[in-house]
Structures are given as structure tokens and as C-alpha cells.
Amino acid sequence: MAFSKQQLQKFADLIKIEISDEKLDQMNIDSVIEWLDKLQKIDTSGIEPMLNPAEHNLPRRADVVTDGNIRDAVLANDPDTAGVSRGYFAVPKVMDE
């Protein structure tokens, strides 16, 4: 099945992409279509479908709110120690009065 340049341009317009005329001349879409036709002919009647990852029931931890008890470890990463001794990050002023 061969596609004309006009058909390829119409496909490009439908999927909202812009392809130059030079690129359209270089495209070999026929080989892709032939490959897809080969895939369609493969007999998969005895093969079970793959599971969808969304169908798995993964183990989950309990959703418990905690303070983490790691305030000092987190504040140790602050390069500006101005607020660390008081237990917070010191940041530059971002709004004028």
C-alpha cells in the first residue's frame, strides 16, 4: 500500500504536526505499514494477554501521618544557618511592603 504525498500531508494535518515537503519526500512510510501488516498476521490465539500494571494489587504501607522525627537532619542540609538554630529555613524576602 503506497501513500501519496497528499495523503501523508493530510495525516500530518490530522495529528497536528508540521512536516516540510522535503521531509515528506524522504519519508518511507510504506515500510512501516508493511511491518504493521506482518504484525497483524501473527497468530496469537493461544497466548494469554499481558496483565495491565494497573490491575496489580501492590503491597502498600499504612497511610499514617507523622512528623518524621528528622527535623535536625533536614535542617542540616541548609547552607544558610541563620534560621537553623530556631528550627526553620531562612529564605530571602520575596515581597516588598
N, CA, C and O atoms as a GROMACS GRO file, in nm:
protein
  388
    1MET      N    1   0.085  -0.118   0.000
    1MET     CA    2   0.000   0.000   0.000
    1MET      C    3   0.089   0.123   0.000
    1MET      O    4   0.163   0.146   0.095
    2ALA      N    5   0.082   0.200  -0.103
    2ALA     CA    6   0.164   0.320  -0.116
    2ALA      C    7   0.080   0.444  -0.084
    2ALA      O    8  -0.035   0.455  -0.126
    3PHE      N    9   0.141   0.535  -0.010
    3PHE     CA   10   0.073   0.659   0.024
    3PHE      C   11   0.128   0.771  -0.061
    3PHE      O   12   0.249   0.780  -0.084
    4SER      N   13   0.041   0.855  -0.107
    4SER     CA   14   0.084   0.971  -0.185
    4SER      C   15   0.130   1.082  -0.090
    4SER      O   16   0.104   1.078   0.031
    5LYS      N   17   0.197   1.179  -0.148
    5LYS     CA   18   0.244   1.291  -0.069
    5LYS      C   19   0.126   1.368  -0.008
    5LYS      O   20   0.136   1.416   0.105
    6GLN      N   21   0.017   1.377  -0.080
    6GLN     CA   22  -0.101   1.448  -0.031
    6GLN      C   23  -0.164   1.372   0.088
    6GLN      O   24  -0.209   1.434   0.184
    7GLN      N   25  -0.165   1.240   0.080
    7GLN     CA   26  -0.220   1.162   0.192
    7GLN      C   27  -0.135   1.178   0.316
    7GLN      O   28  -0.187   1.193   0.427
    8LEU      N   29  -0.003   1.174   0.299
    8LEU     CA   30   0.086   1.193   0.414
    8LEU      C   31   0.068   1.331   0.475
    8LEU      O   32   0.070   1.346   0.597
    9GLN      N   33   0.051   1.432   0.391
    9GLN     CA   34   0.028   1.568   0.442
    9GLN      C   35  -0.104   1.576   0.517
    9GLN      O   36  -0.113   1.646   0.618
   10LYS      N   37  -0.206   1.505   0.469
   10LYS     CA   38  -0.335   1.504   0.537
   10LYS      C   39  -0.322   1.436   0.674
   10LYS      O   40  -0.379   1.484   0.773
   11PHE      N   41  -0.248   1.324   0.680
   11PHE     CA   42  -0.224   1.257   0.809
   11PHE      C   43  -0.155   1.352   0.905
   11PHE      O   44  -0.192   1.362   1.022
   12ALA      N   45  -0.054   1.422   0.855
   12ALA     CA   46   0.020   1.516   0.940
   12ALA      C   47  -0.072   1.626   0.991
   12ALA      O   48  -0.063   1.665   1.108
   13ASP      N   49  -0.161   1.675   0.906
   13ASP     CA   50  -0.255   1.778   0.949
   13ASP      C   51  -0.352   1.725   1.054
   13ASP      O   52  -0.387   1.795   1.148
   14LEU      N   53  -0.396   1.600   1.037
   14LEU     CA   54  -0.490   1.541   1.133
   14LEU      C   55  -0.430   1.524   1.271
   14LEU      O   56  -0.499   1.540   1.372
   15ILE      N   57  -0.302   1.490   1.276
   15ILE     CA   58  -0.238   1.470   1.407
   15ILE      C   59  -0.163   1.594   1.454
   15ILE      O   60  -0.085   1.590   1.549
   16LYS      N   61  -0.188   1.705   1.384
   16LYS     CA   62  -0.138   1.838   1.424
   16LYS      C   63   0.014   1.846   1.432
   16LYS      O   64   0.069   1.900   1.528
   17ILE      N   65   0.080   1.791   1.330
   17ILE     CA   66   0.225   1.810   1.321
   17ILE      C   67   0.256   1.876   1.188
   17ILE      O   68   0.182   1.860   1.091
   18GLU      N   69   0.364   1.950   1.186
   18GLU     CA   70   0.404   2.020   1.064
   18GLU      C   71   0.525   1.948   1.005
   18GLU      O   72   0.628   1.935   1.070
   19ILE      N   73   0.510   1.902   0.881
   19ILE     CA   74   0.618   1.833   0.812
   19ILE      C   75   0.647   1.907   0.683
   19ILE      O   76   0.557   1.937   0.605
   20SER      N   77   0.774   1.938   0.662
   20SER     CA   78   0.812   2.009   0.540
   20SER      C   79   0.801   1.916   0.419
   20SER      O   80   0.798   1.794   0.433
   21ASP      N   81   0.795   1.977   0.300
   21ASP     CA   82   0.787   1.898   0.177
   21ASP      C   83   0.910   1.810   0.158
   21ASP      O   84   0.901   1.698   0.108
   22GLU      N   85   1.026   1.862   0.200
   22GLU     CA   86   1.149   1.782   0.188
   22GLU      C   87   1.141   1.656   0.275
   22GLU      O   88   1.183   1.549   0.233
   23LYS      N   89   1.088   1.671   0.396
   23LYS     CA   90   1.073   1.555   0.485
   23LYS      C   91   0.972   1.456   0.428
   23LYS      O   92   0.993   1.335   0.438
   24LEU      N   93   0.865   1.506   0.371
   24LEU     CA   94   0.765   1.416   0.312
   24LEU      C   95   0.825   1.335   0.198
   24LEU      O   96   0.792   1.218   0.180
   25ASP      N   97   0.914   1.396   0.120
   25ASP     CA   98   0.979   1.325   0.011
   25ASP      C   99   1.071   1.215   0.064
   25ASP      O  100   1.087   1.111   0.000
   26GLN      N  101   1.130   1.238   0.182
   26GLN     CA  102   1.224   1.141   0.239
   26GLN      C  103   1.155   1.029   0.315
   26GLN      O  104   1.214   0.923   0.338
   27MET      N  105   1.030   1.050   0.356
   27MET     CA  106   0.961   0.952   0.440
   27MET      C  107   0.937   0.822   0.364
   27MET      O  108   0.897   0.822   0.248
   28ASN      N  109   0.963   0.711   0.434
   28ASN     CA  110   0.938   0.579   0.378
   28ASN      C  111   0.832   0.511   0.465
   28ASN      O  112   0.859   0.412   0.532
   29ILE      N  113   0.713   0.566   0.462
   29ILE     CA  114   0.604   0.517   0.546
   29ILE      C  115   0.555   0.380   0.502
   29ILE      O  116   0.497   0.305   0.581
   30ASP      N  117   0.579   0.346   0.375
   30ASP     CA  118   0.533   0.217   0.323
   30ASP      C  119   0.596   0.100   0.398
   30ASP      O  120   0.529   0.000   0.424
   31SER      N  121   0.724   0.112   0.434
   31SER     CA  122   0.790   0.002   0.505
   31SER      C  123   0.730  -0.015   0.645
   31SER      O  124   0.721  -0.127   0.695
   32VAL      N  125   0.690   0.094   0.708
   32VAL     CA  126   0.626   0.085   0.839
   32VAL      C  127   0.491   0.016   0.827
   32VAL      O  128   0.457  -0.068   0.910
   33ILE      N  129   0.414   0.052   0.726
   33ILE     CA  130   0.282  -0.009   0.704
   33ILE      C  131   0.297  -0.158   0.675
   33ILE      O  132   0.219  -0.239   0.725
   34GLU      N  133   0.397  -0.195   0.595
   34GLU     CA  134   0.420  -0.337   0.566
   34GLU      C  135   0.454  -0.413   0.694
   34GLU      O  136   0.407  -0.525   0.714
   35TRP      N  137   0.535  -0.352   0.781
   35TRP     CA  138   0.572  -0.416   0.906
   35TRP      C  139   0.450  -0.434   0.996
   35TRP      O  140   0.434  -0.538   1.060
   36LEU      N  141   0.363  -0.334   1.000
   36LEU     CA  142   0.240  -0.344   1.079
   36LEU      C  143   0.147  -0.452   1.023
   36LEU      O  144   0.080  -0.522   1.099
   37ASP      N  145   0.143  -0.465   0.890
   37ASP     CA  146   0.064  -0.572   0.830
   37ASP      C  147   0.116  -0.709   0.870
   37ASP      O  148   0.038  -0.800   0.897
   38LYS      N  149   0.248  -0.725   0.876
   38LYS     CA  150   0.307  -0.852   0.920
   38LYS      C  151   0.268  -0.881   1.065
   38LYS      O  152   0.238  -0.995   1.099
   39LEU      N  153   0.269  -0.778   1.150
   39LEU     CA  154   0.231  -0.798   1.290
   39LEU      C  155   0.085  -0.842   1.301
   39LEU      O  156   0.052  -0.925   1.386
   40GLN      N  157   0.000  -0.788   1.218
   40GLN     CA  158  -0.143  -0.824   1.221
   40GLN      C  159  -0.165  -0.970   1.184
   40GLN      O  160  -0.262  -1.030   1.228
   41LYS      N  161  -0.076  -1.028   1.103
   41LYS     CA  162  -0.092  -1.165   1.056
   41LYS      C  163  -0.041  -1.269   1.154
   41LYS      O  164  -0.063  -1.388   1.133
   42ILE      N  165   0.026  -1.228   1.261
   42ILE     CA  166   0.079  -1.323   1.360
   42ILE      C  167  -0.036  -1.386   1.436
   42ILE      O  168  -0.126  -1.317   1.483
   43ASP      N  169  -0.032  -1.520   1.448
   43ASP     CA  170  -0.136  -1.593   1.519
   43ASP      C  171  -0.108  -1.586   1.669
   43ASP      O  172  -0.010  -1.643   1.717
   44THR      N  173  -0.194  -1.518   1.743
   44THR     CA  174  -0.179  -1.505   1.888
   44THR      C  175  -0.295  -1.570   1.962
   44THR      O  176  -0.324  -1.535   2.076
   45SER      N  177  -0.361  -1.666   1.897
   45SER     CA  178  -0.482  -1.724   1.957
   45SER      C  179  -0.452  -1.803   2.084
   45SER      O  180  -0.539  -1.808   2.172
   46GLY      N  181  -0.335  -1.865   2.098
   46GLY     CA  182  -0.306  -1.945   2.217
   46GLY      C  183  -0.227  -1.872   2.324
   46GLY      O  184  -0.178  -1.933   2.418
   47ILE      N  185  -0.214  -1.743   2.310
   47ILE     CA  186  -0.132  -1.665   2.402
   47ILE      C  187  -0.221  -1.580   2.492
   47ILE      O  188  -0.308  -1.507   2.445
   48GLU      N  189  -0.196  -1.591   2.623
   48GLU     CA  190  -0.275  -1.510   2.717
   48GLU      C  191  -0.227  -1.366   2.710
   48GLU      O  192  -0.108  -1.340   2.693
   49PRO      N  193  -0.319  -1.272   2.722
   49PRO     CA  194  -0.278  -1.131   2.718
   49PRO      C  195  -0.197  -1.094   2.841
   49PRO      O  196  -0.210  -1.155   2.947
   50MET      N  197  -0.112  -0.993   2.824
   50MET     CA  198  -0.032  -0.945   2.936
   50MET      C  199  -0.122  -0.875   3.036
   50MET      O  200  -0.225  -0.818   3.000
   51LEU      N  201  -0.082  -0.881   3.162
   51LEU     CA  202  -0.158  -0.812   3.265
   51LEU      C  203  -0.133  -0.663   3.258
   51LEU      O  204  -0.022  -0.618   3.226
   52ASN      N  205  -0.232  -0.588   3.287
   52ASN     CA  206  -0.220  -0.444   3.294
   52ASN      C  207  -0.160  -0.409   3.430
   52ASN      O  208  -0.207  -0.460   3.532
   53PRO      N  209  -0.057  -0.326   3.435
   53PRO     CA  210   0.003  -0.291   3.564
   53PRO      C  211  -0.097  -0.230   3.661
   53PRO      O  212  -0.079  -0.242   3.783
   54ALA      N  213  -0.201  -0.167   3.611
   54ALA     CA  214  -0.300  -0.104   3.699
   54ALA      C  215  -0.385  -0.208   3.770
   54ALA      O  216  -0.450  -0.177   3.870
   55GLU      N  217  -0.387  -0.331   3.720
   55GLU     CA  218  -0.468  -0.435   3.780
   55GLU      C  219  -0.399  -0.505   3.897
   55GLU      O  220  -0.463  -0.579   3.971
   56HIS      N  221  -0.270  -0.481   3.914
   56HIS     CA  222  -0.197  -0.544   4.023
   56HIS      C  223  -0.233  -0.480   4.156
   56HIS      O  224  -0.254  -0.358   4.163
   57ASN      N  225  -0.241  -0.559   4.259
   57ASN     CA  226  -0.260  -0.508   4.394
   57ASN      C  227  -0.125  -0.509   4.463
   57ASN      O  228  -0.084  -0.610   4.520
   58LEU      N  229  -0.058  -0.398   4.458
   58LEU     CA  230   0.074  -0.388   4.518
   58LEU      C  231   0.062  -0.368   4.668
   58LEU      O  232  -0.032  -0.305   4.715
   59PRO      N  233   0.157  -0.422   4.743
   59PRO     CA  234   0.152  -0.400   4.887
   59PRO      C  235   0.174  -0.253   4.918
   59PRO      O  236   0.262  -0.189   4.861
   60ARG      N  237   0.095  -0.202   5.007
   60ARG     CA  238   0.105  -0.060   5.043
   60ARG      C  239   0.125  -0.047   5.192
   60ARG      O  240   0.074  -0.126   5.272
   61ARG      N  241   0.200   0.054   5.228
   61ARG     CA  242   0.219   0.080   5.370
   61ARG      C  243   0.098   0.154   5.423
   61ARG      O  244   0.020   0.212   5.347
   62ALA      N  245   0.082   0.153   5.552
   62ALA     CA  246  -0.028   0.225   5.614
   62ALA      C  247  -0.005   0.375   5.597
   62ALA      O  248   0.107   0.423   5.612
   63ASP      N  249  -0.110   0.447   5.566
   63ASP     CA  250  -0.101   0.591   5.546
   63ASP      C  251  -0.119   0.661   5.680
   63ASP      O  252  -0.229   0.702   5.717
   64VAL      N  253  -0.009   0.673   5.751
   64VAL     CA  254  -0.011   0.732   5.885
   64VAL      C  255   0.069   0.862   5.881
   64VAL      O  256   0.183   0.864   5.835
   65VAL      N  257   0.009   0.969   5.928
   65VAL     CA  258   0.076   1.098   5.931
   65VAL      C  259   0.169   1.103   6.050
   65VAL      O  260   0.129   1.079   6.164
   66THR      N  261   0.296   1.134   6.023
   66THR     CA  262   0.394   1.151   6.129
   66THR      C  263   0.476   1.275   6.099
   66THR      O  264   0.474   1.327   5.988
   67ASP      N  265   0.549   1.322   6.198
   67ASP     CA  266   0.637   1.436   6.174
   67ASP      C  267   0.772   1.390   6.120
   67ASP      O  268   0.854   1.473   6.081
   68GLY      N  269   0.796   1.261   6.117
   68GLY     CA  270   0.920   1.209   6.062
   68GLY      C  271   1.034   1.205   6.162
   68GLY      O  272   1.127   1.126   6.147
   69ASN      N  273   1.029   1.290   6.262
   69ASN     CA  274   1.134   1.297   6.365
   69ASN      C  275   1.273   1.314   6.305
   69ASN      O  276   1.371   1.262   6.358
   70ILE      N  277   1.282   1.386   6.194
   70ILE     CA  278   1.413   1.407   6.132
   70ILE      C  279   1.437   1.556   6.103
   70ILE      O  280   1.509   1.590   6.010
   71ARG      N  281   1.376   1.642   6.183
   71ARG     CA  282   1.390   1.786   6.161
   71ARG      C  283   1.536   1.829   6.159
   71ARG      O  284   1.576   1.905   6.070
   72ASP      N  285   1.614   1.784   6.253
   72ASP     CA  286   1.754   1.825   6.260
   72ASP      C  287   1.833   1.775   6.139
   72ASP      O  288   1.921   1.846   6.090
   73ALA      N  289   1.803   1.656   6.090
   73ALA     CA  290   1.872   1.602   5.973
   73ALA      C  291   1.836   1.682   5.848
   73ALA      O  292   1.922   1.706   5.763
   74VAL      N  293   1.712   1.723   5.835
   74VAL     CA  294   1.671   1.803   5.721
   74VAL      C  295   1.734   1.942   5.728
   74VAL      O  296   1.786   1.991   5.627
   75LEU      N  297   1.731   2.004   5.843
   75LEU     CA  298   1.788   2.138   5.857
   75LEU      C  299   1.939   2.140   5.841
   75LEU      O  300   1.997   2.244   5.811
   76ALA      N  301   2.004   2.026   5.860
   76ALA     CA  302   2.150   2.018   5.844
   76ALA      C  303   2.189   2.042   5.698
   76ALA      O  304   2.305   2.073   5.671
   77ASN      N  305   2.096   2.028   5.603
   77ASN     CA  306   2.125   2.049   5.462
   77ASN      C  307   2.120   2.197   5.422
   77ASN      O  308   2.158   2.230   5.310
   78ASP      N  309   2.077   2.284   5.510
   78ASP     CA  310   2.063   2.426   5.479
   78ASP      C  311   2.200   2.493   5.482
   78ASP      O  312   2.267   2.491   5.586
   79PRO      N  313   2.245   2.552   5.370
   79PRO     CA  314   2.375   2.619   5.372
   79PRO      C  315   2.374   2.750   5.452
   79PRO      O  316   2.478   2.793   5.501
   80ASP      N  317   2.256   2.812   5.466
   80ASP     CA  318   2.244   2.935   5.543
   80ASP      C  319   2.191   2.897   5.681
   80ASP      O  320   2.074   2.860   5.695
   81THR      N  321   2.274   2.905   5.782
   81THR     CA  322   2.237   2.857   5.916
   81THR      C  323   2.166   2.962   5.999
   81THR      O  324   2.152   2.945   6.120
   82ALA      N  325   2.120   3.070   5.938
   82ALA     CA  326   2.056   3.178   6.013
   82ALA      C  327   1.932   3.130   6.087
   82ALA      O  328   1.910   3.171   6.201
   83GLY      N  329   1.851   3.046   6.027
   83GLY     CA  330   1.728   3.002   6.093
   83GLY      C  331   1.736   2.864   6.152
   83GLY      O  332   1.643   2.820   6.220
   84VAL      N  333   1.844   2.793   6.126
   84VAL     CA  334   1.855   2.653   6.170
   84VAL      C  335   1.847   2.642   6.322
   84VAL      O  336   1.784   2.551   6.373
   85SER      N  337   1.911   2.733   6.393
   85SER     CA  338   1.910   2.725   6.540
   85SER      C  339   1.769   2.743   6.596
   85SER      O  340   1.740   2.698   6.706
   86ARG      N  341   1.681   2.810   6.519
   86ARG     CA  342   1.543   2.829   6.563
   86ARG      C  343   1.449   2.724   6.506
   86ARG      O  344   1.330   2.723   6.538
   87GLY      N  345   1.502   2.634   6.420
   87GLY     CA  346   1.421   2.525   6.369
   87GLY      C  347   1.349   2.551   6.239
   87GLY      O  348   1.246   2.490   6.212
   88TYR      N  349   1.401   2.642   6.156
   88TYR     CA  350   1.337   2.667   6.028
   88TYR      C  351   1.443   2.707   5.925
   88TYR      O  352   1.556   2.740   5.961
   89PHE      N  353   1.405   2.704   5.797
   89PHE     CA  354   1.491   2.751   5.689
   89PHE      C  355   1.477   2.902   5.676
   89PHE      O  356   1.365   2.954   5.681
   90ALA      N  357   1.587   2.971   5.660
   90ALA     CA  358   1.584   3.115   5.636
   90ALA      C  359   1.593   3.135   5.484
   90ALA      O  360   1.685   3.084   5.420
   91VAL      N  361   1.498   3.209   5.429
   91VAL     CA  362   1.495   3.234   5.286
   91VAL      C  363   1.495   3.385   5.262
   91VAL      O  364   1.455   3.461   5.349
   92PRO      N  365   1.539   3.427   5.144
   92PRO     CA  366   1.537   3.571   5.114
   92PRO      C  367   1.395   3.623   5.104
   92PRO      O  368   1.303   3.549   5.070
   93LYS      N  369   1.379   3.750   5.135
   93LYS     CA  370   1.249   3.814   5.126
   93LYS      C  371   1.206   3.818   4.981
   93LYS      O  372   1.285   3.854   4.893
   94VAL      N  373   1.081   3.782   4.954
   94VAL     CA  374   1.034   3.777   4.815
   94VAL      C  375   0.927   3.881   4.784
   94VAL      O  376   0.892   3.899   4.667
   95MET      N  377   0.876   3.951   4.885
   95MET     CA  378   0.773   4.052   4.861
   95MET      C  379   0.814   4.181   4.928
   95MET      O  380   0.871   4.181   5.037
   96ASP      N  381   0.784   4.291   4.862
   96ASP     CA  382   0.809   4.422   4.922
   96ASP      C  383   0.688   4.464   5.001
   96ASP      O  384   0.576   4.417   4.978
   97GLU      N  385   0.712   4.554   5.096
   97GLU     CA  386   0.600   4.603   5.178
   97GLU      C  387   0.517   4.704   5.105
   97GLU      O  388   0.419   4.755   5.160
   0.00000   0.00000   0.00000
